[in-house]
Amino acid sequence: MLVDTNVISYILKKDTRAKLYEQHLEGQTLFVSFMTVAELYRWPFEKNWGEPKKQRLVLFLKNFAVLPYDDGLAWCWAELTGKICRGRPMPLADSWIAATALRHKIPIVTHNRKHFENIPGIRVISES
């Protein structure tokens, strides 16, 4: 399962919406895109976190396997943004996360169903 940034955020912040996704995540191999890691690493700079809180974030992310950038992912992203989603702009981070799901042929767990549901080949799991 590829876990979208918003679901990770709910878990980290102990948001009540995290409970909605427990059933989908429990017992699964959990992945995040390199883009999700980058989005989460931005938080300490935006919110002026101290070193201990940054380290808790880094430790938390060890619960997920990070799917990195590679050439195949770049081609997948290029096709997604240049052909599949032409005329339907998609936020940059979401397009990389969608391409990651496509590249690795894994479902995406997200609270933003509408961002991914019209992309052929992506199985979206959402409680929104």
C-alpha positions in Angstrom: 0.0 0.0 0.0 1.3 3.4 -0.9 0.2 5.8 1.9 -0.5 9.4 0.8 0.9 12.3 2.7 -2.5 13.3 4.2 -3.0 9.8 5.8 0.5 10.0 7.2 -0.3 13.4 8.6 -3.4 12.1 10.3 -1.4 9.4 12.0 1.4 11.7 13.1 -0.9 14.3 14.4 -3.2 11.7 16.1 -6.1 13.2 14.1 -9.3 11.2 14.5 -9.4 10.6 10.8 -6.4 8.2 11.2 -8.7 5.6 12.7 -10.6 5.5 9.3 -7.5 4.0 7.7 -6.3 1.6 10.3 -8.3 -1.3 8.8 -6.6 -0.7 5.4 -3.0 -0.4 6.8 -3.0 -3.1 9.4 -1.0 -6.1 8.3 0.1 -4.6 5.0 3.5 -3.7 3.7 3.4 0.1 3.8 5.2 2.4 1.3 5.6 6.1 0.9 6.8 8.0 -2.1 10.0 10.0 -1.9 7.7 12.9 -2.5 5.8 12.3 0.7 9.1 12.2 2.6 10.0 15.6 1.0 6.6 17.0 1.9 6.9 15.9 5.5 10.5 17.1 5.8 9.3 20.5 4.9 7.2 20.7 8.0 10.1 21.4 10.5 11.1 24.4 8.4 7.6 25.8 8.0 6.8 25.3 11.7 10.2 25.9 13.3 10.5 22.5 14.9 13.4 21.7 17.3 15.8 18.9 16.7 13.9 16.3 19.0 10.7 16.7 17.0 12.5 16.4 13.7 14.1 13.2 14.9 10.7 11.8 16.0 9.5 12.4 12.4 12.6 10.6 11.0 12.0 7.7 13.3 8.3 7.5 12.5 9.1 7.3 8.8 11.1 4.1 9.4 7.8 2.3 9.6 7.5 2.8 5.9 9.6 1.6 2.9 10.4 4.7 0.8 10.0 4.2 -2.9 12.7 6.3 -4.5 13.0 8.2 -7.7 14.3 6.1 -10.6 14.3 6.4 -14.4 11.2 4.3 -14.7 9.4 6.5 -12.3 10.4 9.6 -14.3 8.9 8.0 -17.5 5.8 7.1 -15.6 5.4 10.7 -14.3 6.1 12.1 -17.8 3.4 10.0 -19.3 0.9 10.8 -16.5 1.4 14.5 -16.7 1.9 14.8 -20.4 -0.7 12.4 -21.7 -3.1 10.9 -19.1 -3.8 14.1 -17.2 -3.4 16.5 -20.1 -6.0 19.3 -19.6 -6.5 18.3 -16.0 -3.8 20.0 -13.9 -2.6 18.0 -11.0 -0.5 19.4 -8.1 3.1 18.5 -8.5 3.4 16.4 -5.3 0.2 14.4 -6.1 1.5 13.7 -9.7 4.7 12.2 -8.3 2.7 10.2 -5.7 0.3 9.0 -8.4 3.3 8.0 -10.7 4.8 6.1 -7.8 1.6 4.1 -7.4 1.5 3.4 -11.1 5.2 2.5 -11.4 5.0 0.0 -8.6 1.4 -1.2 -9.4 0.3 -0.7 -5.8 -2.9 0.8 -4.4 -2.8 4.3 -2.9 -4.4 5.0 0.5 -5.5 8.6 0.5 -8.1 10.9 2.0 -8.1 12.9 -1.3 -9.9 10.4 -3.5 -10.7 13.1 -6.1 -7.0 13.7 -6.7 -6.4 10.1 -7.9 -9.6 8.5 -8.9 -9.7 9.4 -12.6 -6.2 8.0 -13.3 -6.4 4.7 -15.1 -4.4 2.0 -13.4 -4.5 3.4 -9.9 -6.6 1.6 -7.3 -7.7 4.2 -4.7 -8.5 3.3 -1.2 -10.2 6.2 0.6 -12.7 6.9 3.4 -13.4 10.4 2.2 
